[in-house]
Amino acid sequence: MNVTRARVAAPAAGGPVRAAGTGVLVVVPTFNERDNLPGLTQALLDLDAVRLLVVDDRSPDGTGALADDLAGQHPGRIEVMHRSGPRGLGRSYADGLARALETGAPLIAQMDADLSHAPGHLPAMVAATAHADLVVGSRYCAGGAIENWAPRRRLLSACANRYIRAVTGLRTQDCTSGYRCWTREALARIPLDRIESDGYSFLVEMLHEAVREGLRVAEVPIVFVERRLGESKLSTQVLLESALMPWRLRFRPRPTPAADRTVGVTPS
């Protein structure tokens, strides 16, 4: 499938959002996101040529059944994967991204289901794939911002990113952002079957693997908004894994040396 990665101007606030001709498949893992999924789905479907893959981790609140209903209402634009086996954000993403590769979609995005990642930023991220293999929606590059976080949460996130960069040598400002857009060719080079993380450290591990593969990484500023509905999935086990993973990555054997090809920030 041919795809035109034209530069798309960021939409004006409150205006219509279009990402014409991009052929983007957005992977969204869900666990107890029944209240947020309808709003996210509608916002994504308002974008041209955007499809949605919901990866539900056996949500006890009925999110999976709701996703099936939405897929029935929008045939060809929404697909639902019902996971089995051990739960975890990393496992859900690995399964969902593998499925996305099977569809042949030229661009594959990933985002949270809790409305913290605004679909309105997606066109700018898609545009940045004209010169990057992986585009990170960044809270910490110039123009990025966070809304409704307590000072303690801001400090924890900022320190975590500094810690990750110090240990791993990554240059990306927002190593823990879950809002990303890959070219299909780039994602296909990542060994999803060998990713070890169960929780949020999956995001750092995937970024590390991308850099190790020599992929071009760019950051596009986003405004991250704290969830309004539902509960955070952070736990002590997830935080512990996130603290240890950078060290595991630092000493992971490198099959082929590759330089960090971070290409900078694309203005929105």
N, C-alpha and C positions, 0 to 999 in steps of 0.2 A: 504493500500500500504506500503510495506517495503521500507525503505530508509537507505542507508549506509552513515553516516556522517563521511567519512574518512577525515583525515587532508590533506588539499591540499596546496602544496607549492605555494607561490605567484609567478606569472610568471615573467620572466625577461622582462625588459622594451623593448617594441617593439616586443616581441615574441608572439606566439599564446597563447590564454587564453582558458583553458578548465576547466569545473567544472563537470566532468563525474559522472553520477549516482546520482546527488543530487535531481533532480525533483523540481527545484525552479520555483515558479511563482512570477514574478516581477510586482508589482503594480506601475503604473506611472500616476499620475494625470496631465492633460494638460489643459492649457488655453492660447491660442495664441502661440503655440510652433511649428508651421508648419515648420519653418526653421531648428529646432533642431531634430525633431522626426525621420527623416530618418537615420541620423547618429547614434542616440542612438539605434534605432531598429536593425541596422546592427551589432553594437557592441555586443548587447545582444544575437542576434541569432548566433553569432560566438561562444558562449558558449554552450557546450553540455548540453542537458536536462534542458534548461532554456526556460520558456515560458513567455509571456508578456501580461499583462492586462492593456490596455490604458483606463483611466477614463477621458473622455473629458467633460468639464464644459461648453458646448455650445459655443465653441470658435468662435468668429466672423471671424477669419482669415482662416477658413476652415480646422483647424487641425483635427476635427472629421472625415470629409470626407477623408482626407489623411490617417488617421488611418484605416478607412474601406478598402481603397485600399490596404494598406500594409497587412491587415488581409487576404484579398483575395489572395494575392501573397504567403502567408505563412500559409495555413490552418492548424489548430491544434496547432500552436505556438503563434498566436496573437489573442486576443479577445478584442473587443471594447465595452465599456459601455458608453452610451450617457446619461448624467445626466439631470434631470429636477429639478425644484424647486430652492431654494436659492443657489447662488454660494458661493464658499469658499473652500480653501485648505482642511480644516478640514472636511467639509462635503463630499468632493470628496474622501478623504482617508477613511473615515468611510464607505461609500458606497462600495468603491473598495475592502477594506479589508474584508468586510462582504461577498462580492461576491467570493473573493479568498477562504474563508473558505468553501464555498459551493462546490468548485471544488475538495476538498480533497487533494490538494497539500500538501506534507509533510513539505515543507519549503516555507515561504512567505516573500519576500523581498519588500522593498519600496525604491524609489529613485526619485529624481527630473528629469524633462524632459529636463533641459537646458544644459546638458552635464557637469555640475559642479561635478557630482558624476561619477567617472570613472568606467565602468563595470569591468575593470581589477582588482578592489579590491574585487569583489564579491566572488571569490573562497576562499580567506582568511576568509571572513566573514562566508561563509558556513562551512568551517572547524571548526570555533570556536563554532558552534552549537553542537559540540561533548560534550562540557562541559558547555554550556549556553543555556538558553531558549530564550533570546533576545540578539542580537549582534548589537552594535552601531558602525557605521563607524565614527571614531572620528578624528577631526582636532586637538584636544588639548591633547590627550594622547601622550606618548613618541613615536616619529616617525611620528606623524601627522603633516600636514602643510597646509598652505593656499597660493594660488598664485593669483596675480593680484588684490588684494584688496587694496584700499586706506587705509592709517593709521587710518583715522576716522572710517572706517567700521570695521577694525580689533579691535579697541578699543571698539566700541559699542558691538560687538559680545562677546568679552572676558568679558566685564563688565556684560552683560546680563547673561552669564552662571554663573558668581560668584553670582550675585543677586539671580538667581533661586536656586542655591545650598544653599545659606544662608537662604532663606525664607522657602524652602520646606524640607531641610535636605537631599536632594538627594546627592549621592556620585559620580555619573557619571560626568566625566569631560566635555563632550560635550552633554549637555541636549537638545540642539536645533538642533542637526544633524537630517536631514531627510533621511539619508542613513542607513537602518536597515534591519536586517534579523531575522525573528521569526520562531520558530518551530510552527507547526500548533496547537499542544496541548496548547502551551503557549498563542497564540493569541486568541484561543477559550475561554480563561478564562477572557478576557478583555470585559467589558460591552459596546460594541460599540454603542448600542442604547441609552446609557446614557451619551456619550461624549458630552460636551457642546461647545467646541471651534469651531469657524468658520475658523480661520486663522492659522498662524504658531504656536500659543500656543497649537494647537492640539498635537504637538510633545512632549511638556512638559507634557501635561495631560496624554498622553498614557504612557510615561515613569513612571510617578507617579503611575498610576494604575498598571503597571507591578510590580513595587517595592512593592506596597501595597498588591499585590497578592502573594508576596514571590517568584517571578520568579528570576532566576539567570541571571544577566546582565553582559555582557562583552563588552569591547571596543577594536576595531581593528583599527590601525592607517590608515588614508587615506590622500591623497592629494586633497584638495578641490580647484577647479579652477573656478574663477568667470566666469559667462556666457559671451559668445562672441556675441551671437545673441539674439534678443528679449529684452524685458524690464522686470525689476524686478516687482514682485507683491506686494511689501511692500507699505503700506499706513498708514496714521495716525490712522485710525480705527484699523488696524491690530496691530500696535505698542502699542496702548492703551490696547487692549485685552491681549497682551503678557505681559504687565506690571502688570495687575491686576490678571491674572490667577494664578500665584504662591501663592498669598494670599488666593484665593478661594480654592486652593488645600490644603493649610496648615490647613484650618479650615473645610475641608470637612469631614463629619462623616466617621469613619472607621468601616466597618461592621465586620471585623476580623483583629486583630493586626497581622502584619508580619514584620520581620526584613528586612532591605536592604541587599540583597544577591549579591551585586556587586562582581564579581569574578576576576576582574582585566583585564589586557590587554593581548591580543593574538598577538605576533609579526607577522608581515607580511613577 
